[in-house]
Amino acid sequence: VETSEIINGMHIKIYSCGVILLKNALNLSFLNLKTTGLIFFLQLII
């Protein structure tokens, strides 16, 4: 029982870390999209 509890705890930790990493990656790509769009827009104006 103890080992399975430890394994379950590890799975939850790994899962939550993965979710956090995924969120950060999405935020970064969204920021990159916004900045590239902004640069592109500015180039169109200039």
KOLGUNU-392369 format. One line per 4 residues: number of its first residue (from 1); their letters; for each residue z, x, y of N, C-alpha, C, O. Coordinates in steps of 0.001 Angstrom, whole numbers, always signed. Layout:
REM residues N
NUM) A) Z X Y Z X Y Z X Y Z X Y ~ ...;
***
This chain:
REM residues 46
1) VETS) +0 +846 -1207 +0 +0 +0 +0 +877 +1252 -733 +611 +2204 ~ +825 +1922 +1242 +941 +2781 +2429 -389 +3455 +2768 -783 +3525 +3932 ~ -1075 +3950 +1732 -2341 +4647 +1995 -3381 +3700 +2573 -4110 +4065 +3496 ~ -3454 +2484 +2035 -4434 +1519 +2547 -4112 +1145 +3996 -5020 +921 +4798;
5) EIIN) -2820 +1078 +4329 -2423 +782 +5714 -2863 +1906 +6636 -3347 +1657 +7740 ~ -2695 +3140 +6183 -3108 +4306 +6974 -4623 +4278 +7179 -5112 +4512 +8284 ~ -5359 +3990 +6106 -6821 +3930 +6177 -7252 +2828 +7141 -8156 +3032 +7952 ~ -6611 +1661 +7057 -6925 +559 +7971 -6664 +963 +9416 -7472 +673 +10298;
9) GMHI) -5547 +1626 +9659 -5214 +2099 +11003 -6259 +3064 +11518 -6654 +2996 +12683 ~ -6718 +3977 +10644 -7750 +4936 +11029 -9038 +4210 +11372 -9687 +4534 +12367 ~ -9411 +3238 +10566 -10630 +2461 +10808 -10572 +1788 +12174 -11550 +1805 +12922 ~ -9420 +1194 +12498 -9255 +512 +13789 -9391 +1518 +14929 -10053 +1240 +15929;
13) KIYS) -8765 +2692 +14779 -8840 +3726 +15816 -10280 +4185 +16008 -10761 +4291 +17136 ~ -10968 +4458 +14895 -12361 +4908 +14954 -13230 +3832 +15593 -14093 +4132 +16418 ~ -13001 +2584 +15209 -13775 +1462 +15744 -13569 +1325 +17248 -14534 +1192 +18001 ~ -12300 +1358 +17688 -12024 +1207 +19121 -12585 +2382 +19915 -13074 +2198 +21029;
17) CGVI) -12518 +3594 +19348 -13113 +4761 +20005 -14619 +4568 +20136 -15200 +4869 +21179 ~ -15244 +4071 +19084 -16680 +3814 +19103 -17048 +2787 +20153 -18047 +2940 +20855 ~ -16242 +1737 +20262 -16498 +690 +21260 -16396 +1270 +22670 -17238 +992 +23525 ~ -15363 +2075 +22906 -15168 +2694 +24224 -16347 +3612 +24546 -16870 +3587 +25661;
21) LLKN) -16766 +4424 +23568 -17903 +5320 +23777 -19164 +4534 +24078 -19943 +4911 +24955 ~ -19368 +3443 +23353 -20545 +2600 +23555 -20537 +2006 +24963 -21561 +1998 +25645 ~ -19376 +1510 +25392 -19260 +939 +26738 -19574 +1998 +27788 -20312 +1738 +28738 ~ -19010 +3197 +27613 -19261 +4283 +28561 -20737 +4637 +28600 -21300 +4844 +29674;
25) ALNL) -21368 +4709 +27427 -22793 +5030 +27356 -23620 +3963 +28063 -24567 +4282 +28783 ~ -23265 +2696 +27859 -23976 +1597 +28517 -23800 +1672 +30027 -24759 +1486 +30776 ~ -22581 +1942 +30476 -22325 +2065 +31913 -23135 +3206 +32505 -23711 +3066 +33584 ~ -23183 +4346 +31799 -23936 +5503 +32270 -25416 +5191 +32362 -26052 +5502 +33369;
29) SFLN) -25975 +4577 +31324 -27402 +4267 +31327 -27720 +3245 +32413 -28786 +3301 +33026 ~ -26792 +2307 +32654 -26981 +1312 +33709 -26988 +1994 +35074 -27816 +1675 +35927 ~ -26058 +2940 +35281 -26011 +3697 +36531 -27283 +4510 +36706 -27841 +4561 +37803 ~ -27751 +5149 +35629 -28985 +5929 +35679 -30158 +5036 +36039 -31007 +5418 +36844;
33) LKTT) -30213 +3843 +35445 -31269 +2880 +35755 -31231 +2510 +37234 -32267 +2468 +37898 ~ -30032 +2243 +37746 -29887 +1864 +39149 -30340 +2996 +40063 -31063 +2755 +41030 ~ -29925 +4231 +39770 -30295 +5355 +40630 -31790 +5632 +40554 -32416 +5910 +41577 ~ -32375 +5561 +39352 -33819 +5779 +39222 -34571 +4691 +39963 -35563 +4970 +40637;
37) GLIF) -34110 +3452 +39845 -34734 +2344 +40559 -34648 +2544 +42062 -35609 +2288 +42788 ~ -33489 +3004 +42526 -33276 +3252 +43948 -34205 +4351 +44447 -34834 +4206 +45495 ~ -34294 +5453 +43698 -35175 +6570 +44061 -36624 +6100 +44100 -37363 +6418 +45032 ~ -37023 +5349 +43092 -38386 +4819 +43017 -38672 +3923 +44224 -39733 +4015 +44842;
41) FLQL) -37723 +3067 +44545 -37852 +2142 +45677 -37982 +2915 +46991 -38822 +2594 +47833 ~ -37134 +3945 +47155 -37181 +4769 +48364 -38521 +5493 +48475 -39076 +5610 +49567 ~ -39039 +5975 +47350 -40336 +6652 +47349 -41441 +5686 +47761 -42392 +6082 +48434 ~ -41322 +4429 +47363 -42311 +3419 +47745 -42291 +3193 +49256 -43342 +3059 +49883;
45) II) -41094 +3151 +49833 -40953 +2927 +51282 -41515 +4127 +52043 -42279 +3966 +52995 ~ -41132 +5326 +51618 -41570 +6557 +52288 -43037 +6793 +51927 -43633 +7773 +52374;
***
